[in-house]
């Protein structure tokens, strides 16, 4: 991979029609992402504080588990990240800084 890619050595899995560990982890990660999104939505519509707190507790658990699954897949080399050029980061930072300034006026 190029020097702009952040990744770990890839753990090889069997190829073919049978499901392998990577397939199961991808399925689990997709499900957890969807559940986290749904609980975020549900929390915004909770009718009272007790209900909100229960949803928030479940949201936190699923969110933490989703992160653990992602990190495990990243360690196995099944995910890679792309380094952003510093000028792109600076441009985005300046844009967000200006938006924040505009909001406080």
N, C-alpha and C positions, 0 to 999 in steps of 0.2 A: 504494500500500500504506500501511497505517497506520504510525505512528511506532514501533510495537513490533516491526516487521519489519525484519530486516537482510538486504539483498539488493543485487544489482548490476543495472544495466540489462539487460533480457532480449535475448539474441541471437535474432532470429526465424529459424525454420526453415520449410521448405516444409510445407504441410499436405497431407493426402491419405493414400492407402494405401501409398505408397512410403516406405521407411525413410529417415530423415534423420539428420544428425549427432547430434542429441539422442537419438534412438532407439538408435543404436549405442553412444553413451556410457552410457546407462542400462543397456543389456544388459551392457556391459563392467563397469560398476560393480557390478551385481548379482552377476556371476560372481566378481569379485575379492572381494567381501564373503563369499561362500560359501566360497571357497578359504581366506581368512584364518581363518574359523571352523573349517574342517576341519583346517587345520594346527595351530591352537591345541589342538584335541582330540588330534590325533596326537602332539603334543609331550608331552602328559600321559601318554601310553601308550608312549613310546619305551622300548625294552628296555635300552639302554645309552647311555653318554655320547656316543659318536661319532655314533650314529644321532640322538640328541636334537640335537646341534650341527648336523647336516645339515638336519634339519627346521627348526630355529630360523633358520638362514640363509635358507632358502626363505621361511619365514614373514615374516621381516623385509623381504625383497624384495617380496613380494606386498602386504604391509601398506603399505609406502612407495608402491608403485604405485597402490594403492587410494586413498590420500590424495591423490596427484597428480591422479588422475581426478576425485575429488570437488572439489578446489580449482579445477580447470579448469571444471567444470560450474558451480560457484558464481560464478566470474568471469564466465561467460557469462549469468548470471542464471537458470539452469535449476534452481537450488536457492535457497531462502530460509530464513533462520533466524528464530525468534521470540524476542525478548528476554523473559527471565523477570522478573517483578516482584521488586524487591529484597526484599520481605518473604518471598516464597516461597524465595528463595535463603537468607536468614537462617534460616528455619524448618528447611530441609534441613540447613544447616550445624550448627545446634544439635542436631538429631537424630543426625547422624553423630558429632558430638563426644561426645554422651552414650553412644552405642554403643561408641566407642573407649574411653571411660572404664570402661564396664562390662566390656569385654574384659580390661582391665589390672588388675582387682580380683581 
